[in-house]
């Protein structure tokens, strides 16, 4: 029996979601549609708002650390470098059929820019606050009013699934297709291509409202469906998802450690030892000589950080090429970082252990999680109360503050709740805090 496999010429498709009737594969332009995806994201409001959303550490005072926007830009750079390296090898391997690989770098660069667009304020604690509002907070009272497949969307709220909604949903006053991104770029951001009933650790790829959207994209690209008819929907990943995921993992792990060094949570000696662990012993003497040429500890760490990122990009590219067949037939398991050589794999695991032990439990990180949880839980309670009881005077006042693009008058309870999630997830940390203060009478307009 012939094994089913995905095909590169079909996987690379510049048809735009919602504008399929305009698609002309014969057209030529100085700027590809995939490059237009990238530019469209850079100039968008949701992307700009990332500058005021927490990555890990609280938004900076005198010391600048990463926010969601700088993180996304760096992920895009790393992802494009990795994709370009992979494209060179794939052109050699596939010869005459290699034309589609010219676009890998642009697709991955755009997908990396978009991968965090659906994340709410206050980092991953914001996601957890939304999910637990329904699973163990006041929102649990709504459980009996929703079918199971819609309820699991809420108790497993996921920024990745929300990113697909941000990019494709037709919000009030918007055009068909949302951002009208290319099919390949959309598929490349869906890290967990299954519905919420299969959410292992709270991870899934699309809400029930975007189920048909993902199916449409996946079928057009020839992405393999792994579930049988009648079972919860599950697909193989688009191959470029592995590159986007690896770039994201490299950046947050390495950059979080660099930020922790700048904030003096980690010592220079700790970080040097951790970063040196990615390299063979015979490379250490040269790297030490380079570091001795500068006195600034931050510059030493910046040099090592660039070395680590470069090495991981190369090793992940090699892992992708080595596993191309299993990636295309949907049998590859795990991530590219789990398939790199043992030395770099152990180096990454050591950095991850340091992060969990000393960074994610640092007082300033825990403080932002506590504050974010309280703020988002309070906003959820107030706004959900407003959309579920719009007849109340307080609700009418609060609903008047909703942006018009969010459908607070949706005909279903699920639609109303999604309007709340759309509004809250789009907020910046600063906006969420300001609204929280106003709703609690802590901030009033000047008289």
N, C-alpha and C positions, 0 to 999 in steps of 0.2 A: 504494500500500500504506500503510495507517494505521500510524503510528509508535507503538510501545508506550510507555506512560508510567505512572508511579506516581501514585496519587491520594491527596490529603491525608486525606479521611475514613477511608480504609483504613489509612493509615500511622500515624494516631493511634489507638492501640488499648490500652485499659487492662486487657485480659485478662492474668492472672498466670501466668507459666510454672510448670507443675507443679500449678496449682490451676484449670485450665481449667473443670473441672466445677462450680466455684462461681461462674463468671462470670455476671453479670446486667447487661447494658448499660443497663437501664432504671433501675437503682438511683440514688439521689441521696444525697449526703452533704455535710457542711460541708467535709470535707477530701477532695480528689480522690485517686484511687489513685496518681497521679503524685506528688502531694505526700507520700503515704505512703511511696513509694519513697525520697524524699529523707530523710524522718525515720528510716526503717529503716536507711539507710546511716549516718547520724550516730551512731546508738546501737549500731552493730556493732563487734565486736572488730577485724576487719581494717581498718576505717577508723581506729580509735583507734591501731592499731599504726603508722600512717603518721607519727605524731609522732616516731618514733624511726628513721626511714629518711631517708637522705641525699637531698637534691635535687641540688645541685651541690657546695656547699662542705661541709666536715666539720661535724658537729653542733656547735652553738655553745658557746663558752666565755663570755667576757664580752660578746661582740658577737652579737646575735641575727640570724641569717640564716634563710632559708626552709628548711623541711623538706618532706617529701611532704604532710604534713597541711595546713600553712599554704598551700602551693602549691595543693592541691586546693580548699580553701575559696575562695581568690582566683579560681581558674579558674571555679568555680561562680558567683560573683558576676558576673564578666565575661560568662560564657556566658548567664546569665539576662537581663542587660541587653541583650545582642545579640539574643537570641530574642524578648524583649518588643518591641524596636524593629521586628524583622522581622514579628512577628505583627500589629502595627498596620497595616503596609503590605499584608499579605496579606488582612486583613479588608476593606480598601478595595477591593482588586482582585477578591476572590471573592464579596463581597456575601452572598447568601443561604446560601452553603455555608461561612460563616466560623466557625461555632461551634467546630470542632475546634482553631482557632488559640488559643483561650483557654488551652490547656494547654501551649503550646510552651515557655514560660518554666520551668515546673515540670519538664518532661521533661529539658530541657537542663541545668537546675541539678542534677538527680539524676545524670544521665550524667556530668557534669563531676566530681562528687564521687567517682564510681566509676572514673574512667578510669585511675587508677594503682594500683588495688587489687591487681593481679597482679604489680607490680614487686618484684623481690627486694631485699635489702639493698644498700647502697653504690651507689645510682643506676644509670645505664646500664652502668657497668662490671660490675655484678652480672649483668646479662643476658649480657654478652659472656663473662664467666667461665664461666657455665653452658653456653653454646653451644660455646665452645672446649674445654671439658672433653671433649665428645663428638667434635668435629671434629679436634682436634689433641692432646688430652690422653689420660689413661689410659682414658677412656670409649670411645675409638676402637676398642678391642679388642672392643667389643660389636657393631660394624658388621655382621658377617656373621650375627648372630642376629636381626636385625629387618628386615622388609620396607621398601622404599624410602620409602613414604609416612609410616611411623612414624619412620624415621631422620631425615627432613628436619624433623619436628617438633622433634627434639632439637638438631640442629646449627644451627637457626634460632630457638632459644628466644626467645619474644617476650612481654613483659609485657602487651601488649594482648590477645593470645590468652589468656593466663593469667587476665586479669581476667574474661573471659567464663566460664572454668572456675570461678573462685572464686564467681561469682554464681549459677551454675546447677547445678554438680555436687552430687550427693547423697553427701557424705562420710559415713563411718560414724557412725551415731547421729543423722544429720540428716534433715530431712523431704524429700520429693519436691520437686524444683524448686529446691533450694538456698535462696537468698534469696527465691524466689518473686516476682521483680521483674516489672513489666509488660513486655509484648512491645516496646513502643516505646522504653522506657528501655534495655532490653538491646540492641536494634538500634542505638541511638544511640552506643554506646561502641565499636562494631566499625569501626575506621578502615580496616582492610585486609580487606574481605570476600571473602577467597579462602583456599584451603588452602596449606599450607607448601611444596608443590612449586612454587608460583608466587611464592615469596618473592623479591622483587627484591633489596632490600638487607637481607635478613633479616627483612622485615616480612610478617606474615600475620595473619589475624583469628581463627582457631580451630584448636585441635588436632584431630587425627583423632578423638579421644574426644568432642569437642563438635561434630563435623560435623553429625550429625543434629539436634542442638539448634539450630544456626544455621539449617539448612534449614527446620525447623519454624517458627521465628520469621519468617524471610524470606517464606515462602509465605503465612503468615497475614496479613502486612502488605502483600503484593503488591509486594515488592522485586524488581526485575527481575533475572533470571538472565542473565548475559552469556556463559556458556560453553555449548557444545552438549553433548548427551548423549555420554558417553564421554570428554569432556575434563576436566581438573582443574577443580574447582568454583570458580566466580568469579561474584560478584554485583555489582550497582551498590551504591553506598553509600545507606543511609537518609539523606535530605536533612539531618536534624538533626546527622549526623556532621560535616558541614562547619562547623557553628557550634561544636560541642565542640572540634574540631581548631583552629579559629581562636582560641578563647578560651585554649586550652592554649599555643599558639605565642606569642600576645601576652604571656601572663603569664611564661612561662619566659624569653623574650628580654628583656623590659623589667625584670623583677624580678632576673634574674641580674646585670644591669648595676648596678641599685641596690645589690644586695648587695656587688658588687665595689667600689663606691664606699665603702660603710661599712667594708669591710675594707682600704681604701686601696690596692687593686690598681689602681683607676682614679682619676684626679684629678677634682676638681669641674669643672675647665675642659673636660676630655675628655668628661665625661658631659653637661654643658650643651650643648656643641657637637653631640653626637650626637642628643640629644633635640630640640634646636631644628630639626634637619633634617627633622622631620615637618611643619613649618608654613611657611606662606607668609611672605615677608619682611616684609609689612606687619603681621603678627601679633607679630613679635619685640619691638617696642618695648613693647607692653603687657605681655608676659610678663616682660621684663626689669624693668619697674617693680614688678611683683608680687614678684619675687625680691629686689629691693632693700629691700623692707619687712621682710625677715627676715635675721638674721645667721647663723643656723645653716646650714651647708652641706648637712646632711642634709635639712633642711626645704625648701631650695631644690630639691633633687633630687626630693623627694617630691612637690612641687607639679608639677614638669615631668613626672614619671612619671604622675601622674593625668591631665595634659593629653594625653599620648601615648596612654594606654590609651583615654581617651574618644574621641579622634580615630580610632583604629584600629577601635574598636567601631562607630562610625558608618559608616566606609568599608567595613568588611566586611559590615555589614547592607545597605548600598546594593548591594554586589557580589552578595549572595545574591538580592536582589529582581531585579536586572538579569538574572541568569542562572537564574531559577527554572525556566524551561522545560527548559533543558539539564540542570539538576540532576535534574529529575523524569524525564527520559527516559534518564538514565544516560550522556549524552555530555559532560557538563562535565568538563574536565580540570584537574588541579592543585588548588590550595587557594584559599580566598577571599582570602588575603593576596597571592596572585599575581595576583588580579583587581582589586585596588584601584588608585587613581590612581598615576601614576608618582612623584610627590613622596613619598608615604607608602611606596610600594614600595621606592624607593631608600633612604629613611630606615631601613626595616627591614633591608634588605640591609647597610647600613653598620653597624648595631648587631650584626648577625650576624657580620660580619667582625671586629669588635672582640672579640666573645665568643670566637671561635675563636683569635684571635691572642694575647689577653691574659688571658682568664679560664680557658678550659678547659685551658690549658697552664701555669697558675699552679702554683707548687710545692705549695701545700696541696691543690689539686685533684688533681694527679698523685699525690701521696702517698696520698690516700684511694683512688684507683683501684688503685695498686699493692698496698696493704694489703687492699682488698676482693677483688682478684683472688686473692691468696694464701689468704685465709681461705675464700672460697667454693670454690676449687679443692680445698683440703684437706678441707673438709666433704663435698664431692661424692664425693671418692675414698673417704673412710671410710664414708659412708652407702650409696653404691652397692655397695661391697664387702659391707656387712652384709646388704642385701636380696638380693644375688645368691649369697651363701654363708652362709645363715642357720644352717647346721649348726655353724659354728665358735663357740667359746666367746666370743671377743671380739664376734662378731656378735650373739650372744644378749644380751650386756650392752648393746650399743649400741641394738639394736632395742627394748629395754625402755624406752628414753628417748623413743621416738617417741610423739607424741600419738595417742590411740586412733582419732581421726577419719581417719587416713591408713592406707590399706590396704596394709601392707607384705607381706601374705600373698596379694596378688592372684594369680590363676591364670596370668597372662602376665608375661613380662619387661617389656613396655611398661608394664603396670599397676604393677609394682613400682618402675620408674624414675619413673613419675609420682608415686608416693607420696613419693619422695625430693624431687622438684621441688616438690611441694605443701608439704612441710615447710620446705625451705630458702627458698622464695620468700616464705613467710609470716613468716620471722624478721625481727626488727628488727636494725639494725646492732649494737646492744649485745648482744642475745642471741647473734647469730652469733659475735661476738668472744669472748664468755664461753664458748660451747661449744667454740670453737677452742682456747682456753687450757686448758680442762679435758681435752680429748682429747689435748693435747700435754703434760700434766702441769705446766702453768704455773700452774694454779690448783687448789687442793685445798680440800675442806670443812674448816672449823675443827675441830680435834681437841679 
